[in-house]
Amino acid sequence: MNKETSGIVVSNKMNKTIIVAVKKQISHKKYGKIILKTNKYYAHDENNTCNIGDIVKIQETRPLSKNKRWKLVELIKKQ
């Protein structure tokens, strides 16, 4: 089964590619404090539909380029 996650589009300057920032809360190993961690993923956007600030759902897929391993599944909320 492929992984799915949602995040906010932070860049759409490339053709058919968006960068999605996914935030998750993790606990510090030693001190137990909750930390907000952000990962950026390159995702394939076939029709160039997304804009900066949109909330999207992305899904893991086969490697599409050097950095791109995710694809856009749906646009949850338009900015």
BAGU-631727 format. One record per residue (C-alpha): residue number from 1; x, y, z; residue in three letters. Coordinates in nm, 3 decimals, decimal comma, always signed. Layout:
REM residues N
k_x_y_z_r
NUM_X_Y_Z_ALA .
...
***
This chain:
REM residues 79
k_x_y_z_r
1_+0,000_+0,000_+0,000_MET .
2_+0,126_+0,345_-0,090_ASN .
3_+0,176_+0,610_+0,177_LYS .
4_-0,049_+0,915_+0,168_GLU .
5_-0,005_+1,244_+0,349_THR .
6_-0,128_+1,600_+0,327_SER .
7_+0,051_+1,932_+0,343_GLY .
8_+0,074_+2,288_+0,216_ILE .
9_+0,215_+2,387_-0,124_VAL .
10_+0,517_+2,613_-0,072_VAL .
11_+0,637_+2,638_-0,434_SER .
12_+0,489_+2,584_-0,781_ASN .
13_+0,755_+2,750_-0,997_LYS .
14_+0,860_+2,430_-1,175_MET .
15_+0,663_+2,286_-1,464_ASN .
16_+0,436_+1,998_-1,347_LYS .
17_+0,606_+1,995_-1,006_THR .
18_+0,509_+2,135_-0,668_ILE .
19_+0,692_+2,137_-0,336_ILE .
20_+0,472_+2,032_-0,044_VAL .
21_+0,565_+2,104_+0,319_ALA .
22_+0,435_+1,836_+0,554_VAL .
23_+0,440_+1,918_+0,927_LYS .
24_+0,433_+1,651_+1,195_LYS .
25_+0,468_+1,652_+1,571_GLN .
26_+0,735_+1,431_+1,720_ILE .
27_+0,855_+1,381_+2,075_SER .
28_+1,219_+1,461_+2,159_HIS .
29_+1,399_+1,135_+2,240_LYS .
30_+1,567_+1,253_+2,557_LYS .
31_+1,355_+1,538_+2,693_TYR .
32_+1,009_+1,439_+2,573_GLY .
33_+0,921_+1,788_+2,447_LYS .
34_+0,688_+1,796_+2,147_ILE .
35_+0,869_+1,936_+1,842_ILE .
36_+0,713_+2,045_+1,512_LEU .
37_+0,912_+1,889_+1,226_LYS .
38_+0,871_+1,993_+0,862_THR .
39_+0,959_+1,778_+0,562_ASN .
40_+0,947_+1,905_+0,204_LYS .
41_+0,846_+1,670_-0,075_TYR .
42_+0,860_+1,721_-0,451_TYR .
43_+0,528_+1,607_-0,600_ALA .
44_+0,407_+1,562_-0,957_HIS .
45_+0,122_+1,799_-1,055_ASP .
46_+0,025_+1,693_-1,408_GLU .
47_-0,201_+1,988_-1,494_ASN .
48_-0,025_+2,264_-1,296_ASN .
49_-0,343_+2,316_-1,091_THR .
50_-0,194_+2,401_-0,750_CYS .
51_-0,093_+2,742_-0,619_ASN .
52_+0,112_+2,845_-0,317_ILE .
53_-0,086_+2,802_+0,006_GLY .
54_-0,316_+2,525_-0,121_ASP .
55_-0,369_+2,222_+0,102_ILE .
56_-0,316_+1,902_-0,095_VAL .
57_-0,304_+1,525_-0,049_LYS .
58_-0,001_+1,349_-0,199_ILE .
59_+0,079_+0,981_-0,249_GLN .
60_+0,410_+0,798_-0,271_GLU .
61_+0,491_+0,661_-0,617_THR .
62_+0,780_+0,526_-0,823_ARG .
63_+1,069_+0,768_-0,885_PRO .
64_+0,964_+1,020_-1,150_LEU .
65_+1,290_+1,219_-1,151_SER .
66_+1,598_+1,272_-0,937_LYS .
67_+1,400_+1,418_-0,644_ASN .
68_+1,036_+1,351_-0,729_LYS .
69_+0,882_+1,044_-0,559_ARG .
70_+0,531_+1,171_-0,481_TRP .
71_+0,225_+1,255_-0,690_LYS .
72_-0,073_+1,482_-0,631_LEU .
73_-0,388_+1,288_-0,540_VAL .
74_-0,634_+1,568_-0,468_GLU .
75_-0,660_+1,937_-0,397_LEU .
76_-0,824_+1,959_-0,053_ILE .
77_-0,851_+2,335_-0,011_LYS .
78_-0,783_+2,616_-0,259_LYS .
79_-0,606_+2,925_-0,124_GLN .
***
